[in-house]
Amino acid sequence: QVHLVESGGGLVQAGGSLRLSCAASGRTFSSYAMAWFRQTPGNEREFVAQFMRGGSTNYADSVKGRFTISRDNARNTVYLQMNSLKPEDTARYYCKATSPSAIWEYWGQGTQVTVSS
């Protein structure tokens, strides 16, 4: 079982930056693939960035060059550094952990990011 808690969201002006954090419980955090998703009201949750167990990263085209995902296994935390924010980045951001077997998925409660124009 993995419990995820996101933080770091807030209100920021366009062009600004935020860093989201996702703190995970569990002793096997380092073996989990971690990802960030976001969702706006009435829409499906969409992929933002992924940090895979092999160390590679993957980003949605809409955030490439602006967002950076990283993880600190010693702190059981994954981060999402968001720069050059745009109003269209406004959403609730969620952290997801996927077990090594890919059978289990865990989600946090999300943190709201609002970018004003």
C-alpha positions in Angstrom: 0.0 0.0 0.0 1.3 3.5 -0.9 -0.2 6.7 0.4 0.4 9.8 -1.6 0.1 13.5 -0.5 0.5 16.3 -2.9 1.4 19.9 -1.9 2.7 23.1 -3.4 -0.2 24.2 -5.5 -1.6 27.8 -5.4 -2.4 30.9 -7.4 0.4 32.3 -9.6 0.5 34.8 -12.5 1.2 33.7 -16.0 5.0 33.3 -16.5 5.5 32.4 -12.9 6.7 29.1 -11.3 5.6 26.6 -8.8 7.0 23.4 -7.5 4.7 20.6 -6.6 5.7 17.8 -4.2 4.3 14.4 -3.7 5.2 12.7 -0.5 4.8 8.9 -0.5 4.6 6.4 2.3 6.0 2.9 2.1 9.4 1.4 2.1 9.5 0.5 -1.6 9.0 3.9 -3.0 12.1 3.7 -5.1 10.8 0.8 -7.0 7.6 2.5 -8.1 7.1 4.4 -11.3 5.9 7.9 -10.5 3.8 10.3 -12.6 1.9 13.6 -12.5 -1.5 14.0 -14.1 -3.9 17.0 -14.2 -7.6 17.4 -14.5 -10.0 20.3 -15.1 -13.7 20.2 -14.3 -15.6 18.2 -16.9 -12.5 16.8 -18.5 -10.6 13.5 -18.2 -7.4 13.3 -16.2 -4.5 13.9 -18.6 -0.9 12.9 -18.4 1.7 15.5 -17.6 5.0 13.9 -16.8 6.4 10.5 -15.8 9.6 9.4 -14.0 10.2 5.8 -14.6 12.1 3.3 -12.6 14.8 3.0 -15.1 15.5 6.7 -14.6 14.1 8.0 -17.9 11.5 10.8 -18.0 8.6 11.5 -20.3 6.5 14.7 -20.8 3.3 15.7 -22.4 4.0 17.9 -25.5 2.2 20.8 -23.8 4.6 21.0 -21.0 7.9 20.0 -22.6 10.7 22.5 -21.9 8.7 24.1 -19.1 8.1 21.4 -16.5 10.6 19.0 -14.9 9.9 15.9 -12.9 12.4 14.7 -10.4 12.4 12.4 -7.4 14.3 12.0 -4.1 14.1 8.4 -3.1 15.7 9.2 0.3 12.8 11.5 1.1 10.2 9.3 -0.7 9.2 12.4 -2.7 8.6 13.2 -6.3 8.5 16.8 -7.5 7.2 18.7 -10.5 8.9 22.0 -11.2 6.7 24.1 -13.3 8.1 27.2 -15.0 6.7 29.7 -17.5 3.2 28.8 -16.4 0.3 29.6 -18.6 -3.4 30.0 -17.8 -4.1 26.7 -19.6 -2.0 25.0 -17.0 -4.7 25.7 -14.5 -5.9 22.3 -13.2 -5.9 20.0 -10.2 -2.6 18.1 -10.3 -2.4 14.5 -9.1 0.5 12.2 -8.3 0.3 8.6 -9.3 2.4 5.6 -8.2 2.6 2.4 -10.2 3.9 -0.8 -8.6 6.8 -2.7 -10.3 4.3 -5.3 -11.5 2.1 -2.6 -12.9 -0.8 -4.2 -11.2 -1.3 -1.6 -8.5 -1.9 2.1 -9.0 -2.2 4.7 -6.2 -3.4 8.3 -6.5 -3.1 11.2 -4.2 -5.9 13.7 -3.5 -4.4 16.4 -5.7 -3.3 20.0 -5.4 -4.9 22.9 -7.2 -2.9 25.1 -9.5 -4.4 28.3 -10.8 -2.6 30.5 -13.3 -4.0 34.0 -13.8 -3.5 35.9 -17.0 
